[in-house]
Amino acid sequence: MRILILGCGRAGTGLAHEMILRGYEVSVVDKDPQSFKRLGPGFKGKTVVGIAFDQQALLQAGIERADGLAAVTVSDEANVVAALTARDIYHVPRVVARLYDPNQAEIYKRMGIQTIAPIAWGVQRIADLLIYSQLEPVFHIGSGDVDLVESEVPHLLVGRSVNDLTVPGEIHIVAITRSGKTFLPTLATRFGERDVIHLAVLTSSSKRLKELLGA
């Protein structure tokens, strides 16, 4: 797969190295040629000097053959324009834009652009960590209708099976962490003391989950 990254700041640099480690072909675009020094001398990808939404730079970076594009420059406007260009003109299958303005991020998300709003996500995550809750929100999937949550197994469920906590179409246990190791359970897997369960749950079913957990 070919991945195009727009912006060679800390996020772009980290993402470029991560995708290289995963075996992908990577091209990085940035208007400042000095920014590519962050990638290090051993970087195996391609670098292109240019503005994120400039079509000449995008073509040079290989956008016509790209399987995915991440717009992570310091400019929300540049990221939006680049993401829309990639999606609507070059039909890149997977496009993600980082937007610092959470309101703008939500608007473009509704338009079909996958957005990451680090400030909003960070504030929510810090609040979650400061306030104890038996159900720990980890991630909101897609439109926000499905949550990934964590919970330590309550005493009343120890010895019970995964099937007892599964509600088809509403609540599914996707993994269990036991003694520092995480594994995928079957419906017959039984809960142990101090297990941490990782669940996918419909937002509308969160009250039902709390009832099943005895919260």
N, C-alpha and C positions, 0 to 999 in steps of 0.2 A: 504493500500500500504506500501511497505517496501523500505526505502531510505537508501543508503549507502553513507556516507560522508568521504572522504579521506583528512585528514588535520584538526587539531583542533586549528588553529589560530583564528584570529578575524572573518574572513569570515566563516570558518567552524563552529565556535561556534554560530554565529548569524544564520546561515542557519539551524543548528541542532535545535535550539530553535524555529525557525519559523515553521519548518516542524512538530515538536511535537505539537505546538499550532494548527496546521491545522489537527491534528488527525492521523498523519502518524507514523509508526513504524520506528525508526531511529537507525542506528549503525554508530559509529564514529571510524575511524582508525587513529592512529598517532604513530610515532616511539618514541615520548617522553611521558612517562606516566604522567609527571608533567603537561602536557598541558591540561589534562582532568579537572584540577582544574577550568579552565575557564568556564566549563559547570555548575558549582555550585553543591551543595549537593543534590538539588532536581531534578536533571536531570533524566528523566524516560527512556532514551534510553540505548543502549548497547555501551560499549567502548572496543576497542581491541588495544593492543599495538603491533605495527608492521609497516613494511615499506609498503607504499601505493600500490606498484606493486607486493608485495610478495603474491603468491597464497595461502600460508597457512593462512596468516592474512586475506586475502579476503574471504576464505572459512569460517574461524571462524566468520567473521562478517556477513556471510549469503549472499554472492554475488550470489549464485545459486538460491536464491529466491527473489533477489532484483528487484524491478520495476523501480528503477532509481538510478543513481550514479553520484555524483559530486566530481571531483578531484580538490581540492583547496589547495594543499600543497604549500610550498614556492618554489618548484622546477618545472620548466616547463617540464623538461625531465621526471620526475616522473609522472606528471599529464598526459602527452601524453601516456606513456607506460601503465599506469593504465586504461586510457580511452579506448585504443585499446584492452587491455586484456578483459575489461568488455564487449565491443561490439562484438569482434570477437570470443572469447573463451566461454564466459558465456552468450552471447546474451541478455544482459540487454537492455530492450526496450528503455530507455532514458538515455543518457550519456552526461554529460557536463564537459568540462575541462577549468580551468582558466589558461591562458598563458599571461605572462607579455610581451613577445616579440610579437608585433602586426604582424610582417611578418610571424612568425611561426603560429600564430593563424589563419591567412588567408589561409595558406597552408593546415592545418589540417581541416579547415572548408570546403575546397573544396573536401577533402577526405571523408566528411560525418560526421566528429566529430563536434558537437556543441561546439563552443569555446566562451569564454568571455575574451576580452583583456581590462582590466580596465584602463590601461594608455592611450591607443588610444581613448577609449570611453570618458575618463575624459577630455582629451585635446579638443576633438571635442565639448563636452558639454560646457566647459568653454568658448570656442570661440563663440558658439551660444549665450551664455548669455551676452557676452561682446558686441556683434554686434547686434544692433536692426534690426529686420526683421519682416515684417508683418506675414510671415509664419515661425513659430518656429518649427524646427525639434525636435522631441521627441525621436523617436526610428526607427531603420531600421529593418525590418522583414525579416527573412530567408536569402536569398541570397543578400538582399539589393535592390531588385526590387520594393519593396513596403515600403513606409514611413508612419509613423504616424506623423502628424503635427498638430499644434495648430494655431489658428488665432482669433483675435477679429473680430467680425462681422463688416464689413464696413457699413457706414451709408446707402449706396445705397441698401443694402440687408435687412435692418430692415423692418419687416412686410412681407417679402417674405417667401416662404416655403422652407423646406429642399429639396423638390423635385426639386426646381429651381437650386440647387447647386449640384445635384446628376447626375453623368454620369456613367451609368451601366458599370461595368467592369473596370472603371478607377478611379472614385472619389466617395467615400461614406462617409457620416457623421456618425460616430459611437457614438458620445455623444455630449452633450451641457452642459456647465457650466453656470449657471445663479444665480446670487446673492449668490455665494459660494456653491451652490449645483449642482451636476452633475447628469444628467438623460439621458436615451436613448430616442431619438426622433422618431417620425414616419415621413413618407414623407409629412404629412400634417402639422407638427409642424412649427410654424412661428418664425422667428428670432426676438429677442428683443434687445433693446439698451444694449450695453456692454456685450452681450453674448460672450462667448469664445467657439468656435467650435473645435471639435477634429475630424480629418479626416484621413481616410486611402486612400492613393493615389499612383498610379503607378509612379515610378520615372520619367518615360518617359512622364507622363501627368502633371508634375509640372508646365510647362509653361501655359498649358490650365487652370489649377486651378487659377494661378495668374490673368489670363485674366478674369475669372468669378468673382474673388474677386475685380477686378478693380485695381490690384496692378501694 
